[in-house]
């Protein structure tokens, strides 16, 4: 039997190796999540000026926001299946593709094209978060992968925190060289995705052996997965596992719960900037915001003279709830790992959010 000193030494060694994993693995997942979220939600930041320039109604904006999830839902399982066959190169290709789609929004002029691009964007981003979880499981064991994923998933909230001031600055380019601020927003963030995708292809680790040496693997007692992503599945591939999942009631139940959570979350993501902008413009109409009264703002594009100031303030203020969410996700994930409890951590969070 090990003495207390030996156990303490082993735990310290494991903690050091875990920190090394966190440093070399989590930033990749976090950056992918941030870029993905920026590309799927920059529509919210661009909403006011985009609606003004293209004459889109609130209904058009709302439909476009929702159409993203048609492609997202239909192509999620196929995208994860392609990752299980091709590995990281497939993830890289999706990042580059969604960057190209994001850039395409800058030249859209019709409702039809706008709707189609939202569906396509959903399709190419569909497998992102399941793939991130699958990729993290190559490096972390069952006990710690949940916390690792919560750290990566905090990008969904931090993307809004980081994206809000970035979007506010980019939107101030409105009118430069004949382009609108919302066009610059789509172009710059799309090019960022394409550039990062190319960087991923050369430097993103494919296996735990790319990060840890043999001694560190022994410290964790890590057993490398056989037939991992991109190494060629067996004859039964993932079809047997997929059918087993589909026959169980639990994934369907959790899917309904998660769908309800996302319904609330994306309602906030897509409409908080518009609601804040309308509120500020309403204050402006009574002389509270700015120096001169202005008519209220809507997603139909009825802006007054101080539109840039109101829009910038709305984008910046919309970061506040997501900053809180980012901190909470990490703290709740760490608490769940420490206690080994899942049900109450999840259900109480959902109830408080509701």
N, C-alpha and C positions, 0 to 999 in steps of 0.2 A: 504493500500500500504506500501511496505517496504521502510524504509529510506535508504539513501546512506550508512550509517554505517552498517545497517543490511545486505544489499546486499554485501558489502565488506567482512563482517564476513562470510557469506555463501560461497562466492567465495574462501576465504582463506581455509575454512574447506574442500571444494571440492578439492582444489589443494592438500591439505595434503593427502586426501584419494587417489587421483589419483597417487601421488608419491608412496604411499604404494603399490598400484596395480602394478606400474612400477617395483618396487623393487622385488615383489614376483611373478610376472607373466612373464615379458619380458625376464629375464635371462633364463627361461626354453625354451621359443621359440627360443631365440638366440642360445643357446647351441645345440638344435636339428638341427637348420639350419647350424651351423658351422660343426657339425659332418657329417650331410648329404652331405654337399658340399665337405668336405675333402674326403669322401668315393667315391663320384662320379667323382672327378677331380684329385685324386692322380695319375691317369693314366698319366696326363700331367707331373707331377713331376717325375714320374718313366720312362717316355718315352725313354730317351736317353739310359740308361743302360738296360732297358727291351728289347728294340729293338736289342741292341748289343748281349745280352745273348741268346735270342730266335730266332734271325735272321729274325725278322719281317720287312717287307718293309714299306715304307710310306703309301702305299695303305692299307695294313693290319691295320696299326695304325688308319688311317682315318676312315675305315669301322667300326672298333671296337668302335671308339668314337661315331659314329652315331647310331650304333645298340642299344645303351643304350636307345635311345628315342623311339624305337619301343615298348619295354616293358613299358616305361614311359607313352606313349600316350594311349596304349591299356588298361592299368590297373588303370589309374588315377581315373576315375569315379567309378569303382567298389570298389577301396580302400576307397574313401570318403564315399561311401554307407555303407561299413563295419564299418567305424568310427561312422557314425550316429546311428548304431545299438549297437555297443559295447563300444564306447567312448575311453577314454585314454588307456585301456588295448590293444586295436588294434594298437594304435600309438606305444606303447611300443614294441609290437611284431614285427612291421615293423623295428624299430631301431635295435632290436636284430638280425633279419633276414638279414638286409643289412650288419651288422657287420660280420656275418658268411660268407656271400658271398664275402666280401672284403678279409677275411682271405684266402678263397679258391683260390684267384688269385695268392697267393704265391706259389702254387704247380702246376700252369698251365704250360703246355709244348707245346700244339698243338694250331694251329690257331682255329680249331673247338671249342675246350673247351674255349678258350679265347673269341670267339664270343658269345657262349652260356651264359657265365657268365656275359657278359656285358648286354645282354637282361634281364637276371634274376635280375641283380642289378637295372636296370631301373624299372622292375615290382614291386619290393619291396619298392622302394623309391617313386613310382608314386604319392601317395596321400599326401606326406609330407607337401608341402606348402599350398595347399587348406585346409588340416586338421588344420594346424597352424592358418590360418585365421579364420576357424570355431571355434576353441578352444578359440582364443582371443575374439571373439564376445560374449562369455559367460561372459566376465569380463568388456568389454568396450562398450560404446554406439556407435551409428552410426557415430557421429561426431569425436570421438577420436580413433575409431578402425583403421582408416587409418594410423594415425601416429604410433600407436602401431605396426601395421604390417610393416611399413617402418623401424622401429627400429629393428624388428625381421628379416626382409628381408635384412637388411644391413649385416647380417651374410654371405650372398652370396659373398660379396666383402671382408669382414673382414676375411673370411675363407682362402682366398688366401693370405692375408697379414700375418695372423697367421700361416697358413699352410706352406708358403714358407720357413721361417727359420727352422721350425720344420722338414720339409721334407729334407732340406739341411743337417741338423745334422744327421738325420736317414740314409740318403744315404751314409754318411761317414762310416757307419758300414759295408760297402761292403767288403765281404770276411771273416767277423768274423764268426767263427764256421761253415764255409762252405756255408753260405747264402749270396746272393747278397743284395746290398743296397735296390733295389726295392722290394725284398721279405720282408725285414724288414719293409719297408714302409707300405705294405699291411697288414702284420700281426699286427703291433703295432696299426695302426689306426682302424683295424677291431676289435681288442680286446677292444679298447677304446669305440667303439660303443656298444658292447655287455655289457660292464660294466656299461656304462651310462644308457642303457636301463633298466637294473635291478634296478638301483637307481631310475629311473623315476617311476617304478611300485609302489614303496613304498611311494614316497614323492611328486610326481607331483600333484598339486591341480586339482580336478575334477570339482568343482563348485565355483562360486564367494563366497559362504558362507564359503568355506575353507580358504579364505583369509581375508574377511571383517566380522566384527561383525554386529549385527542388527543396531546399531547406525550409523555406517559408511555406511551401505546400504541405510539408510534413507537420509543421507546427499547427496548421489548421486541420490536419487529417483530411485534406481535400482529395476527393476521388474524381478525376476528370471525367466528364460525361462522354460516353462513347456514341459515335454517330450524331454529334451535335450539328447545329446549323451549318449548312454548306459542306458537310462531309458525306452527304449522301445517305438518305434514310433507307431502312430495310424494305423488304417486299411489302409488308403491311403498312409501312410508312406511318403517317399520322392519321390515316383513315379510321383505324380501329379505335384509337384514343378519342377521335372526334365523335364517333358513334356512341361511345361509352358516355361521353359528356352530354350528348343530346338526349340520351335516354334517362338521364338523371333530372329530377325536378329542381335541384338546388341551383344550378346555373341559370335556369329560367326565372326562378324566384328572385335571385340576386340581380338578374338583368332588369326586371321590372323595377326593383328598388332603385337601381342605379339610373334607370331612365327617368324616374321621378326626380332624383337629385339633379340630374343634368338639365331637366326642364326648367327648374328654378335657377340653376347656375347660369345657363346661357341666356335666360331672360335678363338676368343682371348684366352679363357681359355685353350683350348687344344693345341694350336699351338704357343702361345707366348714363352713358355720355349724352344721349339725346334728352333724357329726363332732366339732368343737371343743366344742360344748355337751355332748355325751355324754362327752367326755374330761374336761372340768371337773367334770361331775357325778360321774364315776367317782372323781376325786380327792376330791370332797366326801364320798363314801361311806366313805373311809378317813380323813377329817378333814383332808385337805391343803388343800382349798379351803373357806374360810369357817370358822365356829366349830363348827357342828354337822353330824354325818353326815347325808347325804341319799341317797335312792335314785338310781340312774342315770337319765339322761334319754334318752328316745327320741322319734321323731317320732310315736309313738302318744299322747304327752301325759302320760306319767308323770313329773311334776315334783314336786320337794320345795318346802320353804318358801322357799329362796333362788333361785327360778326367775328373777326379774328380774335379779339380779346375774350369774348364770351366762349368761343369754341376752345381756345387754348386753356382757359380756366376750367371748363367742363372736362377736358381730357385729363388734366392734372388731378382734379378732385376725384375722378373716377378710380384713381389708384388706391385711395384710402382703404376701402373694404378688402381689397386683394392683398394689401400689405399685412393686414391682420390675419387673413386666411393663410398666407405663406408661413408665418410663424406658428400658427396653430397646427398646421399639417405636420410640421417637423416634430413639435412637442408631443402631439397625440401619437404619432408613429413611434417615437422613442418610448413613451409610456406603455404602449401596447407590447413592444418588444421586451421591455423590462419585466412586465407582469405576466406575459404570455397570454393575455386576455384579448379577445378580438370582438366578441359580440357587443358588449356594452360600450366599448370605445367607438364602434361604428354606429350603433343605434342611437346613443345619446347625442352624438355629433349631428346626426341627421335630424333628430327632434329639435335640437337647439337651432339648427339652420332653418327649419320650417317655422 
